[in-house]
Amino acid sequence: MTDHLAADAANPSPSSARPRRALLLSLFAGFAVFAYVLDQLTKLWVTSSMVEGERIPVLPPLLHWYFIRNSGAAFSIGENVTWVFSIIMAGVSIAILFQVRKLGSAWWSLALGLLLGGALGNLTDRLFREPSFGMGHVVDFIQLPNFAIFNIADSAVVSAVVIICILTLKGIALDGSRHVAAARKEAAQPKDTDGV
C-alpha cells in the first residue's frame, strides 16, 4: 500500500496536478496582490500624512520614516533616464507572467509573486506620479542607518531575489524539480566497472 502511495506521489496524475497547480497560482497571485496593495497603501499614507523631507523616528536609531520622491533608482542612480526603469519594470512583469505557467513549487510562487507585486508597485509610481507619465518619482520612506531609503515594493523585490538565490543554490527549479540533489545522487552511485 505504501509503495503505491509513494509511486502516486512521485508521478502525480493529471487530475491531482490540477488542484496543486491552482493552489500554486493562487499563492502567486495572492503574494503579488499583497505586495502591490501594501506598497500602494503605505505610499498613500506617506503622501497624505507627511511632508516631503519630513523625518519621523520609529525605532531610533535603527528605523525612521523619511519621505522622499526618488527620481532615479537606488541611491538616485539614473535620474535622467527613469523611462528606462519603466521599460525594465514592465518587461520584468511580462516575463514573470510568462514563467508562471511553469510553477511547480510554493517557494517559487512566493518569490515570483513578491517580485511581480514589487515591480508593479514601483512601475505604478513611474507611470502615474509627477512629473510625467513614465518618468514619475517613486515614493520612498523607509530609512535604515547608512543605507538607501526604500519602500515596500523595494523590500518585496529584494526578498524575492533572496528567495530565488536560495532556491537556485539548493537546485530547486521553477517547476519544483531538484537538479542538484539528482546530480549528487547520481555522482554518489558506484560506477559500473564490468566493462573495463
Summary of the structure (lengths in Angstrom):
residues: 196
radius of gyration: 22.0
end to end distance: 40.9
largest distance: 78.5
contacts: 563
relative contact order: 0.14
helix: 63%
strand: 11%
